[in-house]
Amino acid sequence: MTTHLIKIESTPDLVEQVYASLLDAISDGTLPPGARIMQEDIAEQLAVSRQPVLQALRLLRKDGFVLDAPGRGVLVAPLDVTTLVQIYQVRSTLDALAAKLAAQAKVVLDAQLITQGRVAARGSDIKAMMTADAAFHTAIYAASGNPLIAQTAQTHWHHIRRAMGATLLVSTMRESIWDEHEAIAKAIAHGDETKAETLIRQHCEDAGRNLAALLTQALFQKTFTTT
C-alpha cells in the first residue's frame, strides 16, 4: 500500500479522526474502489494503535464505504450508479427544502462562495472543486435554519464526493454549474421561495443525471481497459 496519510495526534476522539482521515482518502479517490485497507498499515501511517483503526473501519463498513474482503483487511466499496441516483433523489428534496427556508429569511450568501467556486472550476484541483461545491450547498443548509437538513445530508455528501472525484476530470460542465449556483443564491437573497426551490431542485436532478452518466462511462472504460 503506497498511500501516504497525514499523521494525527492522539486525543479522546481518536476513532473519529481515523474515520475522517480514511473517509477523506476514500472520498477523493486517494483510496480508490477495490483498494485493500490493512489495519496495521493504517495504524502505522497515522501513528496510532490498531484499536481506533479497527473501530473506524467498522463505522466505514456500516456506512457502506468498505466491504469485508477475503483474507486480511477490508476493500474500498465499488462505486455504484444506482446508489448515486437514489442519493440524488433524496438530496434534491433536502436542498429544495433548505433553499425554500433560506429564501423565506432572505439570506444573502457570502459572494466569495461563488468567486472561489469559479476559480476552482477553471483549475485542475479536483479536491478544490469538490470542496467549493460542498461549501456552497452547506451554506444553504445553514441558511435554512434547520440543522437536521445538514445532518441528514452529511453522509450522502461523502458518497457524492466519490462519484465527483471519478468524473470531474472529464466533465465539461464545471463553470456552468456555478452559473446555476449564482442564480440560486440570487433567488434566495430576493426571497423568491418558489424560484429558489425550483432552481436548486432542477440543479440537483441535472447533477445527478450527469454524474450518473459520467460515472457509467468511467466504470465502463475501466472495465474495458482491464479485460
N, C-alpha and C positions, 0 to 999 in steps of 0.2 A: 504494500500500500504506500503510495508516494504522496498522498495528500498532506499538506502542511497546515495544521490548525494552530491558532494562537493560544499560547498557554494562559490559563486563568488562575486567579488566586482562590485559595480555599476559604469559603465562607459558609454560613449556615444554609444558604440557598444553592449549594454546590450542584445538586441534581438539576435545578432549573438552569444553571449556567451551562452545564454539559448538554442538556437538552437543547438549549438555544443555539449553542455552537454547532451541534450536529445538524439541527434543523436548518440553520442558515446555509451550511455547506450542501445539504440536500436540495434546498430551495433554489440556490443559484447555480446548481449543476456541478459544483466542485466535487461532490459525491454523486455521480450520475446513476441513473436507473441500472440496477443489476450489480452495482459495486458491493463487494463484501466488506462488512464492517466487523472488525475483530475487537473485542472488549479490551484486550491487553494493549493493542496498538493505540487505541484512543486514549486509554489511561496514560500511556507513556507520552503521547503528543501533548496532552493537556496538563500533564504533571499532576494528576490526581490518582486516587486509589481506584480499584476496579469497581467498588460498590456503587458509587454515584453513576458510573458509566452504565452499569447493569440496570439501575433504576431508570435512567434516562432512556435506554433502549427499550425498556418495557413500555414507557409512555409513548415513544415513537411508534412502536408496534400497535398500540391501542389506537393511535390517531391515524394509522394507515400509511405511515411513511416508510416503514421497514417490514420485512417479512421473515419468518423463520426460514433458515437455509439448511440444506443437507450438510452434515459435518459441523464445523465450528462457525460461530458468528451468525450474523444476520445479513440479509441482502436489502439494498435500497429498492423499494417497491417500484414497479414499472409505471410509466405514465399511462393513464387510461382516458381515452377520448370521451367515453360515455360518462364517466365520473365528472370530467370537466364540464360537460354540457349541463349536468344536473346541478353542479355548484353554481354555474352562472344563472340558472333558473332561480335559485334561492337568492343569489346576490342581486339580481335585478330588482327583486321585490324589496330587499333591505335598503338598497341605495335609493330607490324611489321614495320610500318612506322617509329616509334621512333627508333627502333633498326637499321634500314637501314641508317637513317640520322646520328645516333651516330657513326656507322661504317665508314661512309664517313669521319668523323672527327677523326677517330681512337681514340676515347675517352677511357681512362683507368679508369674503375670504381674503387672506393675505395674497396680494398680487405676485409676490415672489414665488408662490407655488407654481403659477403658470410660467413665469420667466424661467425658473430653474428647470421646469419640465421641458420647455422648448430647447433649452441649451443641451439637456441630456439627450433629447431626441435627435439632435444634429450630430451627436458624438458617436462613439463606438463602445462606451462603457455600459454593458447590459445591466449590470447591477445598479448603476446610477439611474437608468431608465425605470427599472422596477421600483426603486426607492422613491423616485419622484411621483410615479403613478400612485403608489400606495399612500404617499403623503397627502396627495390631493383628496383622495376618497376618505382617508382618515379624518381630514379636516372637516369634511361634510358630516361625517358621523358625529364628531364633536359638536359641530354647529347645530345638530338636531336637538341637542339637549337630552337625548335618551341614551344613557350609557350601555343599555342592553344591545343596541344595534352594533356597536363596535365589538362588544364581547362575542356576539354571535358570528360576526364576520371574520374574526381573527384567524381561526383555524382554516377557513376557506381560503384566505389570502395566501397562506403558505402553499397550498396545492396550486393556486393560480400562478404564484411565482415560479413554480417548477415548469409549468407549461410556457410561461412567458420567456423563461431563460432558454428554453429549447427552440423558440420560434422567432424571437425578436431580431436575431441576426439576419433573417431572410424577409422580415416584414417590410412592406413599402408604405405603411400607413402610420409611421411614428409621429410625424408632425401634425397630420390631420386629426389625430386623437386629441391633441392639445387645443385645436380649434374647437372641438366639441366640449372639452373641459372649460374653456373660457366662456362659451355660450351658456353652459350650465351655471357657472359662477355668477354671470350677469343676471340670469333669471332669478337666482336665489337672492341676490342683493336687491333686486327690484320688487321682491315679494310676490313674484308670479308663481304661485304654487303649482298650478296646472302645467305651465311650461317647463318648470324645473323638473317636475316629476316625469313628464313625458320625455324630455330630452335625456335624462340620465337613464331611464328605463331602456330607451332605444339604444343609447350608448353601450350599456351593459349587454344587451341582446346581440348587438352587432359585434362587440368584442368577443363574446362567447362563440359566435359562429365563426368569426375569423380565426380565432385561436384554435378552435377545433379543426378547421380545415388545414391550417398550417401544421398543427401537431400530427394530423393524419399523414400529411405529406412527409414530414420529417421522420416519422416512425416507419413509413413505407420505404423511404430511401435508405434508412439504416438497415432495415431487414434485407433489402435488395443487395446492398453492398457487402453484407456479411454472409450471404448464402452463395 
